[in-house]
Amino acid sequence: MTAQITIAHSLAEARSQALQAIRAQLRAGQQRIADWTGGALAVSAVPGSGKSTAVAAAVTLAVAHHQLHARRQLVVVTFTRSAAASIKAKIRANLKRAHLPQDSFVVCTLHSLAWRIATRHRDVSGLSLDSQPIAPSRSHRLIRACVERWIGANSRHYQILLEGRQFDGEETERLRRQSVLRTEVLPNLAQTVIHEAKSSGLMPSDLRDLSQTPRRNEADTQFGATPDYDVLSMAAGLYEQYQSLLQQRNFLDYDDMILAALRVLDNDSARQVWQTLVFAVFEDEAQDSSPLQTRLLELLAAEPNSNSLNLVRVGDPNQAINSTFTPADPLFFREFCQQCDQQGRLAEMDQAGRSTQVIMDAANFTLEWVNRRYTKAPPKNTANYSSLILHPSAFPLPFRPQQIHPVAPNDPQPDRNPPPEGGGLELRFPPDVYQSCLLYTSPSPRD
């Protein structure tokens, strides 16, 4: 018995030292995440500040502090599979170092998490046994197919689009317009509308209703739009065709996964099952989440029969790289940061070890310059433009004021603030767009 007590004491001491060493390797902003013990926390992090390193350390310390095990897990969510694999490897290494169980956490992409929730409760989510998610390439072919079906069902509308307001009937021009409409304009419209509508919880019928509202029709007339060019009605038709194709082939896209998971978590009994299994949710790259995705995480992170959240969201409120092909917008994460700031639950990671000083200076200058110019001259297409001129402070800034700072000379993490190559920063002014393309595709010392 004495030997067992001695071994247990030695193991506890080794674990304590390992946890202290993991925390000591973090910067000041990263340590704020590591010290999390519960509740909601927003972490505003600049590029290169070590978000995944901080999340991995925070998960390790939370597992130790709350003695988590396989029955209740800490869920880590990120946007891409590569990021999930990287964070998972870091957490496993930390847990091994601290002699902690490896089954106390799970790392996944947001869509794989939604798929797991939806398929576990098919009776609530509405998914059939043979429902299969589609890859982006398959979704692209479905987009083209829905365009062709829409054209077949709306030949008159398509003819109006084809001829436009000025068309002399020349056959070569007709063929060119057909190609552009079928391969570019209509597929792009369909893809954009479907993603935006689904991420907002709108169905094709909702778009139909919006296209027929009197206020919108009056606005169209005021700005010279032709009723035959009703883009929203056209988009609703494309959306309908797309959904019909999905149902016929028992496919669902990534947006459908989120909606199916939300149907599960909106069910009281199913939601309690998941909230009992999940201790907390840590989200990396939170700026890449849409409002519906955020709602999914909030439902999952809520304490059973309580409004309190065990939710840590880490991201950059000033950029969302994936917003070019998803409905993500950093504005949503910025709003979460503001809410947490009012409750004293906002942490900032403003030290970046990735870049040189000249790069950080250029980034800081650009952010301040844009905010300053935007405050002086808000866009004229903004609602209540006249009131903004009188009260510019009421208009939100395009960027959250946040300076990027270099790490300290004694920073505990390696490869900090590397020396610049050449001048460190070069501004190029090509004479035209063609030269700009050449600059990026085939750079040379003479460029």
C-alpha positions as CSV (number, residue, x, y, z in Angstrom):
1,M,0.0,0.0,0.0
2,T,2.8,2.4,0.9
3,A,4.5,1.7,-2.5
4,Q,1.3,2.4,-4.3
5,I,0.9,5.7,-2.5
6,T,4.5,6.6,-3.3
7,I,4.0,5.8,-7.0
8,A,0.7,7.8,-7.1
9,H,2.4,10.8,-5.4
10,S,5.3,10.7,-7.8
11,L,3.0,10.5,-10.8
12,A,1.0,13.5,-9.5
13,E,4.2,15.5,-9.0
14,A,5.4,14.7,-12.5
15,R,2.0,15.7,-13.9
16,S,2.0,19.0,-12.0
17,Q,5.5,19.8,-13.3
18,A,4.6,18.9,-16.9
19,L,1.5,21.1,-16.8
20,Q,3.5,24.0,-15.3
21,A,6.0,23.6,-18.1
22,I,3.3,23.6,-20.8
23,R,1.9,26.8,-19.4
24,A,5.3,28.4,-19.1
25,Q,5.9,28.0,-22.8
26,L,3.0,30.2,-23.6
27,R,3.0,34.0,-24.2
28,A,0.8,36.3,-22.0
29,G,-2.1,36.3,-24.4
30,Q,-2.0,32.5,-24.8
31,Q,-1.9,32.0,-21.1
32,R,-5.3,33.7,-20.8
33,I,-6.8,30.7,-22.7
34,A,-4.8,28.2,-20.7
35,D,-6.2,29.7,-17.5
36,W,-9.8,29.1,-18.7
37,T,-11.9,27.3,-16.1
38,G,-15.4,27.6,-17.5
39,G,-17.9,30.0,-19.2
40,A,-17.7,31.8,-22.5
41,L,-14.4,33.3,-23.7
42,A,-13.6,35.2,-26.8
43,V,-10.0,35.4,-27.9
44,S,-9.1,38.0,-30.5
45,A,-5.9,36.8,-32.1
46,V,-3.7,38.5,-34.7
47,P,-2.2,36.4,-37.6
48,G,0.8,34.4,-36.5
49,S,0.0,34.6,-32.8
50,G,0.0,30.9,-32.2
51,K,-3.7,30.1,-32.0
52,S,-3.4,26.4,-32.4
53,T,-0.6,26.1,-29.9
54,A,-2.6,28.0,-27.3
55,V,-5.7,25.9,-27.9
56,A,-3.7,22.7,-27.5
57,A,-2.3,23.8,-24.2
58,A,-5.6,25.1,-23.0
59,V,-7.3,21.7,-23.8
60,T,-4.5,19.8,-21.9
61,L,-4.9,22.0,-18.8
62,A,-8.7,21.8,-18.9
63,V,-8.5,18.0,-19.1
64,A,-6.3,17.9,-16.1
65,H,-8.2,20.5,-14.1
66,H,-11.6,19.0,-14.6
67,Q,-10.4,15.3,-14.7
68,L,-12.2,14.6,-18.0
69,H,-12.6,11.0,-19.3
70,A,-14.3,9.2,-22.1
71,R,-17.8,9.7,-20.7
72,R,-17.6,13.5,-21.0
73,Q,-15.3,15.0,-23.6
74,L,-13.9,18.4,-24.6
75,V,-14.7,19.0,-28.3
76,V,-12.2,21.0,-30.4
77,V,-13.6,22.3,-33.7
78,T,-11.8,23.9,-36.6
79,F,-12.5,24.5,-40.2
80,T,-10.1,22.3,-42.2
81,R,-9.0,18.7,-41.9
82,S,-5.3,19.7,-41.9
83,A,-5.8,22.1,-39.1
84,A,-7.7,19.5,-37.1
85,A,-4.9,17.0,-37.6
86,S,-2.3,19.5,-36.5
87,I,-4.2,20.5,-33.3
88,K,-4.9,16.8,-32.5
89,A,-1.2,16.0,-32.7
90,K,-0.3,18.9,-30.4
91,I,-2.9,17.9,-27.8
92,R,-1.8,14.3,-27.8
93,A,1.8,15.2,-27.3
94,N,0.9,17.5,-24.4
95,L,-1.4,14.8,-22.8
96,K,1.4,12.2,-23.1
97,R,3.9,14.6,-21.5
98,A,1.5,15.2,-18.6
99,H,0.5,11.5,-18.2
100,L,-3.1,12.2,-18.9
101,P,-5.7,10.0,-20.7
102,Q,-5.9,10.3,-24.5
103,D,-9.7,9.7,-24.7
104,S,-10.8,12.9,-22.9
105,F,-11.1,15.0,-26.1
106,V,-12.1,14.9,-29.7
107,V,-10.9,17.1,-32.6
108,C,-12.9,17.5,-35.7
109,T,-14.0,19.8,-38.5
110,L,-17.3,21.6,-37.9
111,H,-19.0,19.7,-40.7
112,S,-17.8,16.3,-39.5
113,L,-19.2,17.1,-36.1
114,A,-22.6,18.1,-37.7
115,W,-22.6,14.8,-39.7
116,R,-22.0,12.8,-36.5
117,I,-24.8,14.5,-34.7
118,A,-27.3,14.2,-37.6
119,T,-26.6,10.5,-38.4
120,R,-26.9,9.5,-34.7
121,H,-30.5,10.8,-34.6
122,R,-31.8,10.2,-38.1
123,D,-35.4,10.1,-36.9
124,V,-35.0,13.7,-35.8
125,S,-32.6,15.0,-38.4
126,G,-34.6,13.6,-41.3
127,L,-31.7,11.8,-42.9
128,S,-32.3,8.5,-44.5
129,L,-30.0,5.5,-44.1
130,D,-28.6,5.9,-47.6
131,S,-28.1,9.7,-47.4
132,Q,-24.6,10.5,-48.4
133,P,-22.6,13.8,-48.2
134,I,-21.3,15.2,-51.5
135,A,-17.8,16.5,-52.1
136,P,-17.4,20.0,-53.6
137,S,-16.7,18.6,-57.0
138,R,-19.9,16.6,-57.0
139,S,-21.8,19.7,-55.8
140,H,-20.3,21.6,-58.7
141,R,-21.8,19.1,-61.2
142,L,-25.1,19.4,-59.5
143,I,-25.0,23.1,-59.8
144,R,-24.6,22.8,-63.6
145,A,-27.4,20.2,-63.7
146,C,-29.8,22.5,-61.8
147,V,-28.9,25.3,-64.2
148,E,-29.9,23.1,-67.2
149,R,-33.1,22.1,-65.5
150,W,-34.0,25.7,-64.7
151,I,-33.4,26.7,-68.3
152,G,-35.7,23.9,-69.5
153,A,-38.4,25.0,-67.1
154,N,-38.0,28.8,-67.8
155,S,-37.4,29.1,-71.5
156,R,-39.0,32.5,-71.8
157,H,-37.0,34.0,-68.9
158,Y,-33.8,32.4,-70.3
159,Q,-34.5,34.0,-73.7
160,I,-34.9,37.4,-72.2
161,L,-31.5,37.0,-70.4
162,L,-30.0,35.8,-73.6
163,E,-31.1,38.7,-75.7
164,G,-30.7,41.4,-73.1
165,R,-31.7,45.0,-73.9
166,Q,-29.6,45.2,-77.1
167,F,-29.2,42.2,-79.4
168,D,-29.0,42.2,-83.2
169,G,-29.7,38.5,-83.6
170,E,-26.1,37.7,-84.9
171,E,-25.6,33.9,-84.4
172,T,-22.0,34.1,-83.2
173,E,-23.0,36.6,-80.5
174,R,-25.9,34.4,-79.5
175,L,-23.6,31.3,-79.1
176,R,-21.2,33.4,-77.0
177,R,-24.0,34.6,-74.7
178,Q,-25.3,31.1,-74.3
179,S,-21.9,29.8,-73.3
180,V,-21.4,32.6,-70.7
181,L,-24.9,32.2,-69.2
182,R,-24.7,28.4,-68.9
183,T,-21.1,28.0,-67.7
184,E,-20.5,31.2,-65.7
185,V,-23.4,33.6,-64.9
186,L,-26.1,31.2,-63.8
187,P,-23.8,28.6,-62.1
188,N,-22.2,31.4,-60.1
189,L,-25.6,32.9,-59.2
190,A,-26.9,29.5,-58.1
191,Q,-23.8,28.6,-56.0
192,T,-23.8,32.0,-54.2
193,V,-27.5,32.1,-53.5
194,I,-27.7,28.5,-52.3
195,H,-24.8,28.8,-49.8
196,E,-26.0,32.2,-48.5
197,A,-29.7,31.1,-48.3
198,K,-28.9,27.9,-46.5
199,S,-26.5,29.5,-44.1
200,S,-29.3,31.9,-43.2
201,G,-31.9,29.2,-42.8
202,L,-33.9,30.2,-45.8
203,M,-35.6,27.7,-48.1
204,P,-36.6,28.3,-51.8
205,S,-40.1,29.3,-50.8
206,D,-38.6,32.0,-48.6
207,L,-36.8,33.5,-51.5
208,R,-40.0,33.3,-53.5
209,D,-41.8,35.3,-50.9
210,L,-39.0,37.9,-50.7
211,S,-39.1,38.3,-54.5
212,Q,-42.8,39.2,-54.4
213,T,-42.8,41.7,-51.5
214,P,-44.2,45.1,-52.5
215,R,-41.3,47.0,-50.9
216,R,-38.7,45.2,-53.0
217,N,-40.7,45.6,-56.2
218,E,-40.9,49.4,-55.5
219,A,-37.2,49.5,-55.0
220,D,-36.5,47.7,-58.2
221,T,-38.6,50.2,-60.1
222,Q,-36.9,53.1,-58.4
223,F,-33.5,51.9,-59.5
224,G,-34.5,51.1,-63.0
225,A,-34.6,47.3,-62.7
226,T,-36.8,45.3,-65.2
227,P,-39.3,42.9,-63.7
228,D,-38.2,40.2,-66.3
229,Y,-34.7,40.5,-64.8
230,D,-35.9,39.5,-61.3
231,V,-32.7,38.0,-60.0
232,L,-34.2,36.9,-56.7
233,S,-37.0,35.0,-58.4
234,M,-34.5,33.4,-60.7
235,A,-32.3,32.5,-57.8
236,A,-35.3,30.8,-56.0
237,G,-35.9,28.7,-59.1
238,L,-32.3,27.6,-59.3
239,Y,-32.4,26.8,-55.6
240,E,-35.5,24.7,-56.0
241,Q,-34.0,22.7,-58.9
242,Y,-30.8,22.1,-56.8
243,Q,-32.8,20.8,-53.8
244,S,-34.8,18.6,-56.0
245,L,-31.7,17.0,-57.4
246,L,-30.3,16.5,-54.0
247,Q,-33.4,14.7,-52.8
248,Q,-33.7,12.5,-55.9
249,R,-30.1,11.3,-55.4
250,N,-30.2,11.1,-51.6
251,F,-27.3,13.6,-51.3
252,L,-26.8,16.4,-48.9
253,D,-24.2,19.2,-49.1
254,Y,-22.2,20.7,-46.2
255,D,-24.9,23.3,-45.5
256,D,-27.5,20.5,-45.2
257,M,-25.3,18.8,-42.6
258,I,-25.4,21.9,-40.4
259,L,-29.2,22.3,-40.8
260,A,-29.7,18.6,-40.0
261,A,-27.6,18.8,-36.9
262,L,-29.5,21.9,-35.8
263,R,-32.8,20.0,-36.1
264,V,-31.3,17.4,-33.7
265,L,-30.2,19.9,-31.2
266,D,-33.5,21.8,-31.3
267,N,-35.1,18.6,-30.0
268,D,-35.0,18.7,-26.2
269,S,-34.2,15.0,-25.5
270,A,-31.5,14.8,-28.2
271,R,-30.0,18.0,-27.1
272,Q,-29.7,16.9,-23.5
273,V,-27.9,13.7,-24.6
274,W,-25.2,15.7,-26.4
275,Q,-24.9,18.3,-23.8
276,T,-24.3,15.6,-21.2
277,L,-21.6,14.1,-23.4
278,V,-19.8,17.4,-24.2
279,F,-18.0,19.2,-21.4
280,A,-17.0,22.3,-23.4
281,V,-16.3,23.4,-27.0
282,F,-13.1,25.1,-28.1
283,E,-13.3,26.6,-31.6
284,D,-10.2,27.5,-33.6
285,E,-10.4,29.9,-36.6
286,A,-13.8,31.1,-35.3
287,Q,-13.9,33.9,-37.9
288,D,-14.7,31.2,-40.5
289,S,-18.0,30.3,-38.9
290,S,-21.4,31.4,-40.2
291,P,-24.2,32.4,-37.8
292,L,-25.9,29.0,-38.1
293,Q,-22.6,27.2,-37.4
294,T,-22.1,29.4,-34.4
295,R,-25.6,28.5,-33.1
296,L,-24.7,24.8,-33.5
297,L,-21.7,25.2,-31.3
298,E,-23.6,27.3,-28.7
299,L,-26.3,24.7,-28.3
300,L,-23.6,22.0,-27.9
301,A,-21.6,24.0,-25.4
302,A,-24.6,24.9,-23.2
303,E,-24.9,23.4,-19.8
304,P,-27.9,21.1,-19.5
305,N,-31.0,23.0,-18.3
306,S,-28.9,26.2,-18.2
307,N,-28.1,29.2,-20.3
308,S,-24.5,29.2,-19.4
309,L,-21.9,28.3,-22.1
310,N,-18.6,26.5,-21.8
311,L,-17.4,27.9,-25.1
312,V,-14.0,29.2,-26.1
313,R,-13.8,30.9,-29.5
314,V,-10.4,31.8,-30.9
315,G,-10.0,33.7,-34.2
316,D,-9.0,36.9,-36.0
317,P,-11.9,39.4,-36.1
318,N,-10.3,41.2,-39.0
319,Q,-10.1,38.5,-41.6
320,A,-11.9,35.4,-42.8
321,I,-9.8,33.8,-45.6
322,N,-12.6,31.2,-46.3
323,S,-15.2,33.9,-46.8
324,T,-14.3,33.9,-50.5
325,F,-16.1,30.6,-50.9
326,T,-18.3,30.3,-47.8
327,P,-20.9,32.6,-46.1
328,A,-18.4,33.3,-43.3
329,D,-17.7,37.0,-42.3
330,P,-15.4,38.2,-39.6
331,L,-18.2,40.6,-38.5
332,F,-20.0,37.7,-36.7
333,F,-16.9,36.8,-34.6
334,R,-16.3,40.5,-34.0
335,E,-19.8,40.7,-32.5
336,F,-19.1,37.7,-30.2
337,C,-15.9,39.5,-29.1
338,Q,-17.9,42.6,-28.2
339,Q,-20.4,40.6,-26.2
340,C,-17.7,38.9,-24.2
341,D,-15.9,42.2,-23.7
342,Q,-18.9,43.6,-22.0
343,Q,-18.7,40.7,-19.6
344,G,-15.0,40.9,-19.0
345,R,-14.5,37.7,-21.0
346,L,-12.3,38.9,-23.9
347,A,-8.7,38.0,-24.2
348,E,-6.3,39.4,-26.8
349,M,-3.4,37.7,-28.5
350,D,-1.6,40.6,-30.2
351,Q,2.0,39.2,-30.3
352,A,2.9,37.5,-33.6
353,G,6.1,35.5,-34.0
354,R,5.6,34.7,-37.7
355,S,6.5,37.9,-39.4
356,T,9.2,40.5,-39.4
357,Q,8.8,44.0,-37.9
358,V,8.4,45.7,-41.3
359,I,5.5,43.4,-42.3
360,M,3.7,44.1,-39.0
361,D,4.3,47.8,-39.4
362,A,2.8,47.7,-42.9
363,A,-0.2,45.7,-41.6
364,N,-0.8,48.1,-38.7
365,F,-0.6,51.1,-40.9
366,T,-3.0,49.7,-43.4
367,L,-5.6,48.8,-40.8
368,E,-5.4,52.2,-39.1
369,W,-5.5,54.0,-42.5
370,V,-8.6,52.1,-43.7
371,N,-10.5,52.7,-40.4
372,R,-9.6,56.4,-40.4
373,R,-10.7,56.9,-44.0
374,Y,-13.9,54.9,-43.5
375,T,-14.9,56.9,-40.5
376,K,-14.5,60.2,-42.4
377,A,-16.4,59.0,-45.5
378,P,-18.9,56.1,-44.9
379,P,-20.2,54.5,-48.1
380,K,-23.2,56.2,-49.7
381,N,-25.1,53.0,-50.3
382,T,-25.4,52.5,-46.5
383,A,-28.8,52.9,-45.0
384,N,-29.4,56.2,-43.3
385,Y,-26.4,57.7,-44.9
386,S,-27.3,61.3,-43.9
387,S,-27.4,60.3,-40.2
388,L,-24.0,58.7,-40.5
389,I,-22.5,61.9,-41.8
390,L,-23.8,63.7,-38.7
391,H,-22.9,60.9,-36.4
392,P,-19.9,59.0,-37.9
393,S,-19.1,57.3,-34.6
394,A,-22.4,55.3,-34.9
395,F,-21.1,53.5,-37.9
396,P,-18.9,50.4,-37.1
397,L,-15.4,50.4,-38.2
398,P,-14.4,47.9,-41.0
399,F,-11.6,46.5,-38.8
400,R,-11.3,45.9,-35.1
401,P,-8.6,48.2,-33.8
402,Q,-5.8,45.8,-32.8
403,Q,-2.1,46.3,-33.2
404,I,0.2,43.4,-34.1
405,H,3.3,43.4,-31.9
406,P,6.5,41.3,-32.1
407,V,7.2,38.8,-29.4
408,A,9.6,39.5,-26.6
409,P,13.3,38.8,-27.0
410,N,13.1,36.0,-24.4
411,D,10.0,34.4,-26.0
412,P,9.8,30.7,-25.1
413,Q,8.6,29.5,-28.5
414,P,11.1,28.9,-31.4
415,D,11.5,30.6,-34.8
416,R,10.2,33.9,-33.5
417,N,10.2,37.0,-35.8
418,P,12.6,35.8,-38.5
419,P,15.0,38.3,-40.1
420,P,13.7,40.0,-43.3
421,E,14.6,38.8,-46.8
422,G,15.8,41.7,-48.9
423,G,14.0,44.9,-47.9
424,G,11.4,42.9,-46.1
425,L,8.5,44.6,-47.9
426,E,8.2,45.6,-51.5
427,L,5.5,47.6,-53.2
428,R,5.0,46.9,-56.8
429,F,3.1,49.2,-59.3
430,P,2.7,47.2,-62.5
431,P,1.6,49.2,-65.6
432,D,-1.5,47.1,-66.2
433,V,-3.4,44.0,-65.0
434,Y,-1.5,41.8,-67.5
435,Q,1.8,42.7,-66.0
436,S,0.4,42.1,-62.6
437,C,-0.5,38.5,-63.6
438,L,3.0,38.0,-64.9
439,L,4.4,39.2,-61.7
440,Y,2.6,36.5,-59.7
441,T,3.1,33.7,-62.1
442,S,6.7,34.1,-63.1
443,P,8.6,36.4,-60.8
444,S,12.2,37.2,-61.6
445,P,14.9,39.5,-60.1
446,R,14.2,42.0,-62.9
447,D,10.5,42.4,-62.1
